[in-house]
């Protein structure tokens, strides 16, 4: 078995030598092989550099975030208020319905939100940097799927589409002007 492998390797080496040292086209083939090898090395170098820069940026961001969390610099109430308003936009369906008051890092939330939001919002706001405590005066409004929903058809009635501009029911997409 070993002699077969050695013979095949010798045969392949001889064929490669004939291919690259051919007097008619060997010079061109060697140049192509050299260029392809250089291009592959350049591509690999660019790939590795990109990955290293990405990793370095991620590490730098993690270090900056850790330093920020460990630093004990106070956040003024106006800035904390704006940060809380911005965070509420991600936490609550109707952020304008929630009033926020901040006094020395103590946050008071009031307004009307859904039942699930009334539970989760104070916890999320309490985890924000600069918040000392959270007092929740949020009122839970009834859920939209309740029986007193106006858009739900009464029992025994089927849901009909509203009449369109010509008095006919609009079905399908409305053409744009």
C-alpha positions as CSV (number, residue, x, y, z in Angstrom):
1,X,0.0,0.0,0.0
2,X,2.8,2.4,0.9
3,X,4.5,1.8,-2.4
4,X,1.3,2.6,-4.3
5,X,1.0,6.0,-2.5
6,X,4.7,6.7,-3.1
7,X,4.3,5.9,-6.8
8,X,1.1,8.1,-7.1
9,X,2.9,11.0,-5.4
10,X,5.9,10.6,-7.7
11,X,3.7,10.5,-10.7
12,X,1.8,13.7,-9.5
13,X,5.1,15.5,-8.9
14,X,6.3,14.6,-12.4
15,X,3.1,15.8,-14.0
16,X,3.3,19.1,-12.1
17,X,6.9,19.6,-13.2
18,X,5.9,19.0,-16.8
19,X,3.0,21.4,-16.4
20,X,5.0,24.2,-14.9
21,X,8.3,23.8,-16.7
22,X,6.8,23.3,-20.2
23,X,9.0,25.4,-22.6
24,X,6.0,26.8,-24.5
25,X,3.5,27.8,-21.8
26,X,5.3,27.1,-18.5
27,X,6.3,30.7,-17.8
28,X,2.6,31.8,-18.1
29,X,1.4,29.0,-15.9
30,X,4.0,29.8,-13.2
31,X,3.0,33.5,-13.3
32,X,-0.7,32.6,-13.0
33,X,0.0,30.3,-10.1
34,X,2.2,33.0,-8.4
35,X,-0.6,35.6,-8.9
36,X,-3.3,33.4,-7.6
37,X,-1.3,32.5,-4.6
38,X,-0.6,36.2,-3.9
39,X,-4.3,37.1,-4.3
40,X,-5.3,34.3,-2.0
41,X,-2.8,35.5,0.6
42,X,-4.1,39.0,0.2
43,X,-7.7,37.9,0.6
44,X,-6.8,35.9,3.7
45,X,-4.9,38.9,5.2
46,X,-7.8,41.2,4.5
47,X,-10.3,38.7,6.1
48,X,-8.1,38.2,9.2
49,X,-7.6,42.0,9.6
50,X,-11.3,42.6,9.3
51,X,-12.1,40.0,11.9
52,X,-9.4,41.4,14.3
53,X,-10.7,44.9,13.9
54,X,-14.3,43.7,14.6
55,X,-13.1,41.8,17.7
56,X,-11.1,44.8,18.9
57,X,-14.1,47.1,18.5
58,X,-16.4,44.7,20.4
59,X,-13.8,44.4,23.2
60,X,-13.4,48.2,23.3
61,X,-17.2,48.6,23.6
62,X,-17.4,46.0,26.3
63,X,-14.7,47.7,28.3
64,X,-16.4,51.1,27.9
65,X,-19.8,49.7,29.0
66,X,-18.2,48.0,32.0
67,X,-16.4,51.3,33.0
68,X,-19.7,53.2,32.6
69,X,-21.5,50.8,34.8
70,X,-18.9,50.8,37.5
71,X,-18.4,54.6,37.4
72,X,-20.4,56.4,40.1
73,X,-20.9,59.7,38.4
74,X,-24.4,61.1,39.1
75,X,-26.9,61.7,36.3
76,X,-28.8,64.9,36.5
77,X,-32.6,64.6,36.7
78,X,-33.3,66.2,33.3
79,X,-31.0,63.8,31.5
80,X,-32.5,60.8,33.4
81,X,-36.0,62.0,32.6
82,X,-35.1,62.0,28.8
83,X,-33.5,58.6,29.0
84,X,-36.6,57.2,30.8
85,X,-38.9,58.8,28.1
86,X,-36.8,57.2,25.4
87,X,-36.8,53.8,27.1
88,X,-40.6,54.0,27.6
89,X,-41.0,54.2,23.8
90,X,-39.6,50.6,23.7
91,X,-41.5,49.3,26.7
92,X,-45.0,50.8,26.3
93,X,-47.5,50.7,23.4
94,X,-48.6,54.3,24.1
95,X,-45.7,56.0,25.7
96,X,-47.4,59.4,25.7
97,X,-50.0,58.1,28.2
98,X,-47.3,57.7,30.8
99,X,-46.2,60.7,32.9
100,X,-42.7,60.6,34.4
101,X,-41.4,62.7,37.3
102,X,-37.8,62.5,38.5
103,X,-36.5,64.0,41.7
104,X,-32.9,63.1,42.9
105,X,-33.0,59.8,41.0
106,X,-36.4,58.8,42.4
107,X,-38.8,58.1,39.6
108,X,-42.6,58.4,39.8
109,X,-44.6,56.8,36.9
110,X,-48.2,57.6,36.4
111,X,-50.8,57.1,33.7
112,X,-52.7,54.2,32.0
113,X,-51.0,51.2,30.5
114,X,-52.0,47.6,29.9
115,X,-51.9,45.1,32.7
116,X,-48.7,43.4,31.5
117,X,-47.0,46.7,31.0
118,X,-48.0,47.9,34.5
119,X,-45.9,44.9,35.8
120,X,-42.9,45.1,33.5
121,X,-42.3,48.8,33.1
122,X,-41.3,49.7,36.8
123,X,-38.9,46.8,36.8
124,X,-37.2,47.8,33.6
125,X,-37.0,51.5,34.6
126,X,-35.6,50.5,38.0
127,X,-32.7,48.7,36.3
128,X,-31.6,51.9,34.4
129,X,-28.4,53.6,35.5
130,X,-29.0,56.6,37.7
131,X,-32.4,55.4,39.0
132,X,-32.5,55.2,42.8
133,X,-36.1,54.0,43.2
134,X,-39.3,53.7,41.3
135,X,-42.7,54.5,42.5
136,X,-45.4,53.2,40.2
137,X,-48.8,54.8,40.1
138,X,-49.6,53.2,36.8
139,X,-53.2,52.2,36.3
140,X,-53.9,49.0,34.3
141,X,-56.5,49.6,31.6
142,X,-58.8,46.8,30.4
143,X,-57.3,44.5,27.7
144,X,-58.3,45.1,24.1
145,X,-59.7,41.6,23.8
146,X,-62.4,42.2,26.5
147,X,-66.1,41.8,25.9
148,X,-66.7,45.6,25.9
149,X,-64.6,46.0,22.8
150,X,-66.5,48.3,20.3
151,X,-65.1,46.9,17.1
152,X,-66.1,43.3,18.0
153,X,-69.4,42.3,16.4
154,X,-72.3,41.6,18.7
155,X,-73.4,38.0,19.0
156,X,-75.4,36.8,16.0
157,X,-74.0,39.6,13.8
158,X,-71.4,39.0,11.2
159,X,-68.5,41.5,10.6
160,X,-69.2,43.5,7.4
161,X,-66.7,45.8,5.8
162,X,-67.6,49.5,6.1
163,X,-69.0,51.1,3.0
164,X,-66.5,52.8,0.8
165,X,-66.7,56.3,-0.9
166,X,-69.3,55.2,-3.4
167,X,-71.6,53.6,-0.8
168,X,-70.2,50.1,-1.7
169,X,-68.3,47.9,0.6
170,X,-64.6,48.1,-0.1
171,X,-63.1,44.7,-0.6
172,X,-59.4,44.2,-1.4
173,X,-56.8,46.9,-1.7
174,X,-57.9,50.5,-2.3
175,X,-56.3,52.1,-5.4
176,X,-54.0,54.9,-4.5
177,X,-54.4,58.3,-6.3
